[in-house]
């Protein structure tokens, strides 16, 4: 029989089963991306981080490399997958893997959370569909650009006249 502290989990929560589990998740079929990323379908590796940290940096593997093959990611909606290939194709390796790295903190779990957040942001950016502006809005934008260009030329002309007026008179002017 081992010593049990007065603040052990069994004394604090006597009716608890003390089993830590992750709740199951069923994605909504109507939604393209719910924010859920299945970790078991990602290849996560840890390595020694660069930067400051003294001797500890050589012992602790806190840098996180999260990689997955984008073309085979069946957990992503096909439209989002195609849009991600279009937007982030230059970030893919020759084999088609997308790699997301993080070593911003000295904690492995926080770096993993940072990687997952980066991945979520990339997916959400790809999930957003750009709305086409109406013809009226496009015409209004064109008019604003035209007005700004005319104003810029007018200001340049005024500045030129000011500089011209500051010059001393030449022999020809007298």
Secondary structure, DSSP 4 states (H G I P E B T S, - for coil): -----TTSHHHHSTT------PPP----TT-S--S---GGGSEEEEEPPPSS-TTHHHH---EEEEEEEGGG-TTS-HHHHHHHHHHHGGGB-TTSEEEEEE-SSS-HHHHHHHHHHHHHHHHHHHHPPPPPPPHHHHHHHHHHHHHHHHHHHHHHHHHHHHHHHHSPP-TTT-
